[in-house]
Amino acid sequence: MIGIGTHQAVPLGELEEVPAWTQNIDRVLLCATLALLGIGLVMVASASIDTAARANGQPLAVFWRHSVYVCVCLAVIAVTTRIELSLLRRLSPLLLVSSIVLLALVFIPGLGREVNGSLRWLSFGPIGLQPSELVKVSVVLYMSGYLVRRAAEVRSDLSGFFKPVAILVLIAGLLLLEPDFGATVVIFSTALGMLFLGGVPLRTFCAWMVVIAAALAVILFMAPYRLERLMTFLNPWAHPWDSGFQLIQALIAIGRGEWFGVGLGASVQKLFYLPEAHTDFLLAVLGEELGCVGILTVLCLFMTIVWRGFAIARKALQRGDEFGAHLAHGLSLLIGMQAAVNAGVNLGVLPTKGLTLPLMSYGGSSLLASGIVIGLILRVEFEARRVQ
């Protein structure tokens, strides 16, 4: 057995004969993930118990569904750690195309399902799927392969930067038609971070950052509801009963929690005041019940995942696995970026984006994607111990 933090090599043939979970995987990353899943399970139960009781007379209905999603997430983590990175590298373009096709299918009547004014879901009988969650992961996989195939072009030629951005523009166009501005921001930010870490010249990177920021600003001002959200974020009390209602209720919840919270299950804002209490605004309910200490604990757990992801990327790079290094960087940025945006929305420092909190918020598609992310990071660490 190999202890954490050691660099003892394991023969490749011997490694393949032993199941991934019997190896000494990164326990810090795994424990942080399990902690977030556990806290999320408890908070989803607390945040949804009253609304579920009112909707169908079953207070724990949402909790039981979320429990199933958590089990699926754990199964996905276990399965994903068994997938060879070399296979994922070969399939990454196909996976990206497939996810874009799924993203386009939401606009077909009968397949796409509208929820809260956004056409983001595919319906397969009783099963619903949000393609944008899978697109986030497939973009990271594709970018990881691209940065290996076109390493010299990325570092020396403008076209090396422009080609992946063109694909991102196509994906962004589909996402904005849904509309899903939050997913667009997260995908662009993650991809640009990967390009920066991949060696894009600073001058080129900064120039394109200005261009992309200008484009996003134009998109923002073209849609009245997005501009309204921005203005509401700056002063939610100017519209306390319509566009500013969610943010005000979230701020009240976090303010009531103070340092140590009002107690688990004792939230008032979840009692039909705070919309989407068990999805987008779960952190606000957590802040009310567990206080500032609870919020800081959750944020530290997410920071731990990002830290371990970057440490695993460094280990993979030292072993000569560039694809694994880029993949670990990108996946860490993805989960960290989405957590940061969700926390920013709940705390009132970012406009409302409609993004879930990874590993914690209620939602099968979100937990499925989060499971894939964690499983792939663990796989990178697993393969980094191979003999080169």
Buried (B, 14 or more C-beta within 10 A) or exposed (E): EBEEEEEEEBEEEEBEEEEBEEBBBBEBBBEBBBBBBEBBBBBBBBBBBBBBBEEEEEBBBBBEBBBEBBEBBBEBBBEBBEBEBEEBBEBBBEBBEBBBEBBEEBEEEEEBBEEEEBBBBBEEEEEBBBBBBBBBBBBBBBBBBBBBBBBEBBBEBEEBBEBBBEBBEEBBEBBBEBBBBBBBBBBBBBBBBBBBBBBBBEEBBEEBEEEBEEEBEEBBEEEEEBEBBBBBBEEBEEBEEEBBBBBBBBBBBBEBBEEEBBEBEEBBBBEEBBBBBBBBBBBBBBBBBBBBBBBEBBBEBBBBBBBBBBBBBBBBBEBEBBBBBBBBBBBBBBBBBBBBBBBBBBBBEBBBBBBBBBBBBBBBBBBBBBBBBBBBBBBBBBBBBBEE
